[in-house]
Amino acid sequence: MEITLKLFATLTDYLPTNRVDNAVRLQIKEGSTVQQIIDQFHLPEKLTHLVLVNGVYVDPADRASKVLTPDDVLAIWPPIAGG
């Protein structure tokens, strides 16, 4: 099945070169979880601050059990500081 992974700010460095801007379409196994995708891309836990699936927040405690479905959009932001 296919999903879209979007990484923002410094996390874009973790995307493969075939990306379009900050997004990539991924072929994943049915039953894959948010945490499995985070692990697949070696995203450091401290940099996966805000995680959304189709615009809905996924709490860190729920990432290992949140199963992705076809055409989901998984978006991840690092902590962002401003002034």
N, C-alpha and C positions, 0 to 999 in steps of 0.2 A: 504494500500500500504506500501511498505517497502523502507526505506532509510538507509544510513549509517551515523552515527554521529561520528566524530573524534574530540576529545578535546586534546589540547597539553599543556605541562608544568604543571603548578599548577591546571589547569582546569580539569585534569584527575580525581581529587578527587570528582568531581561532577557526574562521570559516575557510573552506577550500577555495582554490583559485577560480573555480567555475561559478562563483557566486554572481548574483546581479545586485549591485550595491551592497546592502547588508543582509541579503536573503539568499537562501538556497533551497531548492526542492530536493527532498530526500526520499529514497526508497527505504522503508523500514519494515521489519517483521510485524505482522499483526500481533497485537498484545504488548507492543513496546510501551514502556512508561517514560514519563518526563525525565526521571532520574537516569534511565538508560541512555537517553540522548545526551544529557549533560555529561555523563561519563564517557560516552563515545567520542565526544569532542574535547575531552580532557579539560573541561571548564572548572577552574578552581572554585571550591564551595564559597569562599569569601567574595567571589566576583559574581555569583549568581544571586543577586540581591532581590530583584523583582522578576518573577516568572509568571507569564500569562499564557493561557491556552484559549484561543479565540476571544481574547480580551478579558478573560476571567482570571483573577488572581489564583495562583496555586501556592498554598502555604508550604514552607519547607518540609513540614512533617508529612505532607500528602504527596510529595513528588515521586516517591518510590511506588505508590499505589495508583497514581493517576495514569490510566491507560489512554493512549492517543488513538484517534480514529481517523479514517481516511479524510484528507483535505484539511485537517486541523492546521492551525497556525500557532506555532510555539515561539514566543517572543521572550527574550531574556535581556535584562539590563544589569549592569554593574551598579554598585553604589555611586551616587553622583553628588558631588559637593558643589555648592555655589556660594556666591558672595554678594 
